[in-house]
Amino acid sequence: MNIMPCRLKHLTLCLQGYEKTGIALTEFFENKITSFGAADDIGIYVIIPKLAHYFNLDIAQAINIFFYGSALISWGLACIGFFFYYHKILPRIIAILALSALMLFSFRIGDTYLFYVEPAIALVPWSLYFYKKNFSKKAVFFILITGIIIGLAHYIRTYASLGILFFIVWLMLCKSEPWQHKSIRLSFLLAGLIIPMFYFSHIFSSYSFYLKNNEIENPSKNIKNHLIWHSIYAGLGFLAFKNPDDIRWDDSSPAKKAQALNQTAIYNTPEYEEILKNEVLRLVKNHTAFIVMTIFAKIGILLFYLLIFANFGLIAAFFKPQNWSIEIAFWGSLIVSSIFSILTIPTLEYSLGFITFATLYGITSINYCIHNFHIKNS
C-alpha cells in the first residue's frame, strides 16, 4: 500500500511507543519516549499500531491489512447493497464492474485518501435500499452503524465523509412522514457519530495524562485539529498566473508566510492558523480576480473528473433523471465533496470523494435508464 514516508515513520515510532508504554500516540525516538510528532488525522496512528501489537505484525503488514482489509470490506458491502437494491442481473453487473474499477483506481493512490472512497461506496447502496423501503424499523440499526463509520472515517481522514453524511441525512429528511420519525433516525445517526468521538477523546486524554505524569514535553497540543487555513493558503498556489505572493502548493509556502509576518508563530497552533486566515482574507479582498480565476480553474478540473467517472450516467440522467430526491442527494453530495478540492487543490488524491460520488451517480443513472427502457418495451 502506498503511504507517505512521514506517515510510515510516525506509525513505526507509535508502534514502538505503544509496545513500551501501552499508551497510544506515544512515540519511541532516540531511545526515549516522546510526544506524538505528526500533525493531525490521528486515527491511523491509534488503530494501526494496536493492530500490529495485538496480532504480532510488523508495521508494513498492519498497514496493508488495515487499508486493503477496510477497502475489501467496503467493496463487499457495496456489492451486497446493490445486489439487494437491484433485482436484475445487468444492473448488478454494471454496479460490480464500476465499483471494482473504482477500487483498483483508488488502490493506485492509496494512503488515507482511500477513506474518501470507502464510507461512500459502503453506505450509498444501502442508503438507497432503505430509502426505497421507506426506512423501516430495521433501518435504525443501519443508521447507527452509518454514524459510527462516518465518525471513524473522520479521524482517519478529516472531513472524508461529509458527502455521505449529506447523502443519508437528505434521504432521511425528504421522506413525507411525521417529524418524530425523522428525529428518531437523526438521533441514532448522531449517537453513531458520537461513539468514535468519545473513543478518540479518551485515547487523547490518556495520552496527554501520560505525558504530563512523566514530564514529557508536549509541543503538539493541537494534534486533534486539522490545519484548515494552512491548506487553503497553500491551495492558492494552484495557478502561477497573476499569483501575487508567488504561493506554491507545499507546506513550506504557508509556513514561510506565517514566519515572515510573525517570527514567533509556531506551526499547528491557533495563532499560526489565525495569521494565515487573515492573509487569505487579505488576498480575497485585494486580489479578487486572482481568487475567482483560481476557483474556476479548480472547478474546471472537477468537471473533467465528473465527465470521466460519471460518463454515460450523465447522458442517462439527461434523458431519464432519477427521483428528484435521489438526484438532489447525489448532486448535493458531489458539491459537498468538491469543497475541499476547491479550497485546496483538485488533485486525484484530494478529489477521490468527488470521484466516488461521480462513479456512484453514473452507476445509478445508467441502471435507472435501463430499468425504464425495459418497462417501456415490456
HELIX and SHEET records of a PDB file:
HELIX    1   1 PRO A    5  THR A   21  1                                  17    
HELIX    2   2 GLY A   43  TYR A   54  1                                  12    
HELIX    3   3 ILE A   59  TYR A   85  1                                  27    
HELIX    4   4 ILE A   89  ILE A  109  1                                  21    
HELIX    5   5 ASP A  111  TYR A  116  5                                   6    
HELIX    6   6 GLU A  118  LYS A  132  1                                  15    
HELIX    7   7 ALA A  139  ILE A  156  1                                  18    
HELIX    8   8 LEU A  162  LEU A  173  1                                  12    
HELIX    9   9 TRP A  179  ASN A  213  1                                  35    
HELIX   10  10 ILE A  228  GLY A  235  1                                   8    
HELIX   11  11 LEU A  236  PHE A  238  5                                   3    
HELIX   12  12 SER A  252  LEU A  261  1                                  10    
HELIX   13  13 PRO A  270  ASN A  286  1                                  17    
HELIX   14  14 THR A  288  ALA A  310  1                                  23    
HELIX   15  15 PHE A  312  PHE A  319  1                                   8    
HELIX   16  16 TRP A  324  LEU A  343  1                                  20    
HELIX   17  17 LEU A  352  ASN A  377  1                                  26    
SHEET    1   A 2 GLU A  27  PHE A  29  0                                        
SHEET    2   A 2 LYS A  32  THR A  34 -1                                        
END                                                                             
